[in-house]
């Protein structure tokens, strides 16, 4: 979910539940990956508040696919920036 925040910078919220990823080490790894992707793409996400909630079971072993999925979502959200929520 994304909403315009009226600020010059973006903010990130994470909600990765134990129901989606059982082991803490994999949950933390996913959160690190999301934060790193957010940091790399912060310039296209300026002015947005974002909340990332994984849907369904997440396979944390394929980091490349996760990164590509995040990049696709960041681009999609950044193109819809003009609306108040995505």
C-alpha positions as CSV (number, residue, x, y, z in Angstrom):
1,X,0.0,0.0,0.0
2,X,1.2,3.5,-0.7
3,X,0.0,7.0,0.0
4,X,1.3,10.4,-0.6
5,X,2.8,11.9,2.5
6,X,3.4,15.5,1.5
7,X,7.0,15.3,2.5
8,X,10.1,15.4,0.4
9,X,11.1,11.9,1.4
10,X,9.6,8.5,1.5
11,X,8.9,6.2,4.5
12,X,8.7,2.5,4.7
13,X,6.7,0.2,7.0
14,X,7.0,-3.6,7.1
15,X,4.6,-6.2,8.3
16,X,6.1,-9.7,7.9
17,X,4.2,-12.1,10.0
18,X,5.2,-15.5,11.4
19,X,2.3,-17.1,9.6
20,X,3.9,-16.2,6.2
21,X,7.5,-17.1,7.2
22,X,8.0,-19.4,10.2
23,X,11.7,-19.0,11.0
24,X,12.9,-15.7,12.3
25,X,16.2,-15.8,10.4
26,X,14.2,-15.9,7.1
27,X,11.8,-13.2,8.2
28,X,14.7,-10.9,9.1
29,X,16.5,-11.8,5.8
30,X,13.4,-10.8,3.9
31,X,13.1,-7.5,5.8
32,X,16.8,-6.7,5.1
33,X,16.2,-7.4,1.4
34,X,13.1,-5.1,1.3
35,X,14.9,-2.3,3.2
36,X,17.9,-2.5,0.8
37,X,15.7,-2.4,-2.2
38,X,13.8,0.6,-0.7
39,X,17.1,2.4,-0.1
40,X,18.3,1.8,-3.7
41,X,15.0,3.0,-5.1
42,X,14.3,5.9,-2.7
43,X,14.7,8.5,-5.4
44,X,11.7,7.3,-7.4
45,X,9.6,6.8,-4.3
46,X,10.0,10.4,-2.8
47,X,6.9,11.7,-1.2
48,X,5.3,8.3,-0.4
49,X,4.5,6.3,2.7
50,X,4.8,2.6,1.8
51,X,3.7,-0.5,3.7
52,X,5.0,-3.8,2.5
53,X,3.0,-6.9,3.5
54,X,4.0,-10.2,1.8
55,X,1.0,-12.1,0.3
56,X,1.0,-15.9,0.5
57,X,4.0,-18.0,1.3
58,X,7.3,-16.4,0.5
59,X,10.2,-18.4,-0.9
60,X,13.2,-16.5,0.6
61,X,15.8,-18.8,-1.2
62,X,15.3,-17.0,-4.6
63,X,16.6,-13.6,-3.7
64,X,16.9,-12.5,-7.3
65,X,13.2,-13.1,-8.0
66,X,12.3,-11.2,-4.8
67,X,14.5,-8.3,-5.8
68,X,12.9,-8.2,-9.3
69,X,9.5,-8.4,-7.8
70,X,10.2,-5.5,-5.5
71,X,11.7,-3.4,-8.3
72,X,8.6,-4.0,-10.3
73,X,6.3,-3.0,-7.4
74,X,8.4,0.2,-6.7
75,X,8.1,1.2,-10.4
76,X,4.4,0.5,-10.4
77,X,3.9,2.6,-7.2
78,X,6.0,5.4,-8.4
79,X,4.0,5.8,-11.6
80,X,0.8,6.0,-9.6
81,X,2.3,8.7,-7.3
82,X,-0.1,11.4,-8.4
83,X,-3.1,9.6,-6.8
84,X,-3.6,9.7,-3.1
85,X,-3.3,6.0,-2.5
86,X,-2.3,2.8,-4.4
